[in-house]
Amino acid sequence: MSRGVGRISLAHLDVPHPGYWKTPEREPELRRRMADDLLHVGTATLLFLAGVYALVGHAAVAGSDVLSSDVLSPWAVVLVGAFTAGVLAWVAEVLLRRYRPPSGVG
């Protein structure tokens, strides 16, 4: 998917401050950053899913009582909480800093 960023029309890319980023001289940097963003979010999502699969596998091996025990629940909450916090932090970074034009420009 990150390779596809190079082939998508700029009109279809949604980015903060499009007047600054969607100019011909900044297009390569915009595409590089967007590909980077896709790789980071994709990696985080794959790690989250790997954790979910590990928890489901643990529940399957341990039997049906594990879902009601105090062993699985805290790890599931930690996994979902860490993923959610990470995604929210990344969104804040993207919206507030990563695509902000330098001061006095754009």
Secondary structure by P-SEA (a helix, b strand, c coil): cccccccccccccccccccccccccaaaaaaaaaaaaaaaaaaaaaaaaaaaaaaaaaaaaaccccccccccaaaaaaaaaaaaaaaaaaaaaaaccccccccccc
